[in-house]
Amino acid sequence: MERFTLLIATNNPHKAAEFRRLLAGADADLVTPADAGVALDVPETGATFAENARIKARAFRSASGLPSLADDSGIAVDALGGRPGVHSARYGGDALDDAGRVRLLLSEMDGVPEEERACRFHAVLAFAAPDGSEETAEGVCEGRLALQPSGANGFGYDPVFFLPEFGRTMAELAPEEKDAVSHRGRAARRMLPLLSFRAPAQAAR
C-alpha cells in the first residue's frame, strides 16, 4: 500500500509525540502543522469532544490541503457534574497553565473523600480527508482524581489521574504503559484501521 502524508492537527508538542507513537502502525508519514508550514489556532466552539475534534480536523484540512487528524480530549469528574469536560484545556481561563488548572481542580475537590473522586478521561479523534470524507473514533479511560499531583511523565491532568489497577497516576506510567490504557491510546487503536481504509484514496490524489 502506498504511503500518504497525514497532518497531526495539534500545536501541542506532547500530543504530537504521543500520536507519533500511537500511529506508528499507520501507512502514513506524520507531519505537524509546523512541518507543513501551517499556523492555525482553531477556536473550540463545539459542545462535545466530537464536535471540537471535527472542527479542528476540518480547519487544518482546509488550511493545508492534507488529510488531517485532530483530537479533543479532557477529564470529567463525577463530583463536579462532569466538569471540566470539553473545557479541560481552558479550565479557569487562558492565564492558567497545566499546573494551574490542576491546582484549580484539586481546590474544587477539597474535602471530597477518595470513594467519591471517580473521573474519566475522554478522547475523540477526527480524521478529515481532502475529498470531504470523515471518520471519528472515541476512547475512554476510567480512574480516580488523586489528592495531590504525582509523577513527572505525561501532561495536562495526568499527574492527578490515578489508575487503581496500576496504583499510580497516569504521569507515573512509562509511555508504553500509558499508551496501552489511555483514552487517546484506545481512540487511536480504533482509528488505525479507518486510516488504513482511507489511505489508498488519499495516496492516489
SULTAJO-V833879 format. One record per residue. N is the residue number from 1. PHI is phi in degrees with one decimal (* if undefined). Layout:
# SULTAJO-V833879
<<N/PHI> <N/PHI>>
This chain:
# SULTAJO-V833879
<<1/*> <2/-69.8> <3/-76.8> <4/-134.5> <5/-91.4> <6/-122.0> <7/-85.4> <8/-85.6> <9/-82.7> <10/-147.1> <11/-99.6> <12/-91.1> <13/-64.1> <14/-67.5> <15/-65.3> <16/-59.6> <17/-64.4> <18/-62.8> <19/-63.9> <20/-62.3> <21/-73.4> <22/-67.7> <23/-106.2> <24/-61.4> <25/-86.6> <26/-78.1> <27/-83.1> <28/-144.3> <29/-95.6> <30/-84.0> <31/-129.4> <32/-95.6> <33/-54.9> <34/-63.3> <35/-60.4> <36/-88.9> <37/70.0> <38/-109.4> <39/-112.0> <40/-147.0> <41/-120.8> <42/-91.9> <43/-63.2> <44/-93.0> <45/-99.4> <46/-73.9> <47/-91.0> <48/-134.4> <49/-60.5> <50/-62.9> <51/-62.0> <52/-65.1> <53/-62.2> <54/-66.2> <55/-56.6> <56/-70.4> <57/-61.3> <58/-65.9> <59/-64.6> <60/-71.4> <61/-61.3> <62/-65.2> <63/-74.2> <64/-106.7> <65/75.8> <66/-104.9> <67/-56.2> <68/-128.8> <69/-123.0> <70/-121.3> <71/-132.2> <72/-131.7> <73/-150.1> <74/179.1> <75/-112.3> <76/-121.0> <77/-108.6> <78/-57.9> <79/-66.7> <80/-106.4> <81/67.3> <82/93.6> <83/-72.4> <84/-71.7> <85/58.6> <86/-66.8> <87/-94.9> <88/-54.1> <89/-71.9> <90/-120.8> <91/-60.5> <92/84.2> <93/102.1> <94/-68.1> <95/-73.7> <96/-89.7> <97/-95.9> <98/-55.0> <99/-63.5> <100/-66.7> <101/-67.7> <102/-63.0> <103/-61.8> <104/-62.3> <105/-62.4> <106/-64.7> <107/-65.4> <108/-71.0> <109/-101.8> <110/-58.9> <111/88.7> <112/-79.1> <113/-68.1> <114/-56.0> <115/-69.9> <116/-114.0> <117/-109.4> <118/-60.9> <119/-154.3> <120/-151.6> <121/-93.5> <122/-114.7> <123/-143.7> <124/-124.3> <125/-100.3> <126/-125.3> <127/-110.3> <128/-125.2> <129/-95.3> <130/-58.8> <131/-81.5> <132/94.5> <133/-74.9> <134/-141.7> <135/-139.7> <136/-134.4> <137/-147.2> <138/-121.0> <139/-140.1> <140/-132.8> <141/-130.2> <142/-88.2> <143/-162.8> <144/-140.2> <145/-74.2> <146/-68.5> <147/-78.8> <148/-155.5> <149/-66.2> <150/-154.8> <151/105.7> <152/-110.2> <153/-90.8> <154/72.5> <155/-162.3> <156/62.2> <157/-92.2> <158/-53.5> <159/-66.5> <160/-116.4> <161/-97.5> <162/-90.7> <163/-107.4> <164/-56.4> <165/-67.3> <166/-99.9> <167/70.2> <168/-141.9> <169/-82.7> <170/-58.1> <171/-76.1> <172/-98.0> <173/-86.6> <174/-69.8> <175/-53.0> <176/-69.2> <177/-68.3> <178/-62.1> <179/-59.3> <180/-71.0> <181/-122.7> <182/-70.4> <183/-58.8> <184/-71.9> <185/-63.1> <186/-66.7> <187/-65.2> <188/-65.2> <189/-66.6> <190/-77.3> <191/-79.4> <192/-53.4> <193/-65.8> <194/-70.2> <195/-66.0> <196/-63.3> <197/-66.5> <198/-82.7> <199/-54.3> <200/-59.4> <201/-63.9> <202/-73.7> <203/-65.9> <204/-82.6> <205/-73.1>>
